[in-house]
Amino acid sequence: MNMKKVWFITGAGSGIGEGTVKAALKAGDRVVATGRNLDKVRNALHDVVSENLAFVRLDVSDEAQAKPAVEEAVKRFGRIDILVNNAGYSLLGNFEEMTIADIESQFATNFYGVVYVTRAALPVMRKQRSGHIINISSVAGVVGLKHCTAYGATKFAVEGLSLSVATEVEQFGIKITVVEPGFFRTDLLDERNIRWARSPVEDYAHEGDPQSMWSPYHGTQPGNPAKLGDALVKIAGMENPPKLFVAGSDALAMIVPAIEARLQETRAHEELSRSTEGSF
Ligand SMILES: NC(=O)c1ccc[n+]([C@@H]2O[C@H](COP(=O)([O-])OP(=O)(O)OC[C@H]3O[C@@H](n4cnc5c(N)ncnc54)[C@H](OP(=O)(O)O)[C@@H]3O)[C@@H](O)[C@H]2O)c1
């Protein structure tokens, strides 16, 4: 039986969120598109408006908004089958040049946003005894990347959260997939959205401005968010969806060798590793 699923997508007003909304609607599913600026979300989705699409205001960094947003979604479509924790932005630059306040804000959206919305949706999914949570991480959530300390730390945290919670909620028929996209052509690296480290430390000055390293990627990324949306629809339709999904050949080219190197390093020190146990 091919039942219409209900999606709840955060940060649906652009990029991967928008692409996923459109892909799910194209597949005949129903979607609750959320965002902190609803005019932006409505505008991005004006050409796909139908009775299968609902809009709900949600700033993921505000814990108080998560439960009412989920309740509104359930009131509208009766259930939530797929939650896509997608909202996020990037704080880039050298770790020492970031302010603690900026790092905390990065966590408030990219990590705590996932915490709040997941905690709001899980009771609904537990009651249904089914559900699928798709958390958008990044290559930076698997590999340590220059200038991505804070961003990467939030994504590593999302990965840890996802893999751990999955072991607890599997018994209720709830699955979790972590998505690790490479570079996708979205608004992520748009100057209006990106946050730069803003406390200069002289020793890093000779490397030049991190901005000049990252800005050229904007608008030239190989990944197509519409196609990632289609891939997520496929994953949502799987009986046994993957726990981890690497999106894009650039992501594969970075993640596969990093995992192989990690395995090699782990094996290279097996003897030393085993030497740490024994009688006290
Ligand atoms: N594009 C890539 O290359 C890439 C690679 C790896 C991972 N990702 C991840 O993919 C996800 C989607 O990003 P994207 O690439 O599609 O970039 P994007 O086009 O900038 O989309 C991000 C969306 O998140 C929303 N958002 C930000 N803070 C929010 C908050 N506090 N509450 C609710 N919504 C918020 C933004 O809305 P506002 O307009 O309100 O800010 C925006 O619509 C992010 O988690 C990002 O880290 C992207």
The ligand as an ORCA input file, in Angstrom:
! r2SCAN-3c Opt
* xyz 0 1
  N      24.876     23.598      0.971
  C      25.860     22.846      1.356
  O      26.902     22.792      0.709
  C      25.727     22.032      2.598
  C      26.696     21.072      2.858
  C      26.605     20.305      3.992
  C      25.555     20.510      4.866
  N      24.618     21.468      4.598
  C      23.539     21.645      5.574
  O      22.306     21.646      4.913
  C      21.341     22.324      5.693
  C      20.558     23.280      4.809
  O      21.409     24.310      4.362
  P      21.413     24.814      2.851
  O      22.679     24.421      2.266
  O      20.157     24.452      2.187
  O      21.543     26.396      3.082
  P      20.448     27.557      3.027
  O      19.922     27.679      1.650
  O      21.090     28.736      3.648
  O      19.278     26.987      3.952
  C      19.348     26.984      5.333
  C      17.968     27.304      5.855
  O      17.984     27.226      7.288
  C      17.217     28.290      7.776
  N      17.569     28.645      9.139
  C      18.740     29.130      9.619
  N      18.647     29.362     10.933
  C      17.385     28.996     11.293
  C      16.676     28.991     12.518
  N      17.228     29.405     13.664
  N      15.396     28.536     12.522
  C      14.811     28.109     11.379
  N      15.425     28.128     10.179
  C      16.696     28.557     10.153
  C      17.466     29.436      6.830
  O      16.412     30.357      6.911
  P      16.634     31.940      7.202
  O      16.508     32.608      5.897
  O      15.551     32.303      8.146
  O      18.009     32.091      7.775
  C      17.541     28.713      5.494
  O      16.294     28.688      4.862
  C      22.122     23.036      6.813
  O      21.982     22.291      8.010
  C      23.560     22.975      6.323
  O      24.474     22.978      7.372
  C      24.686     22.229      3.496
*
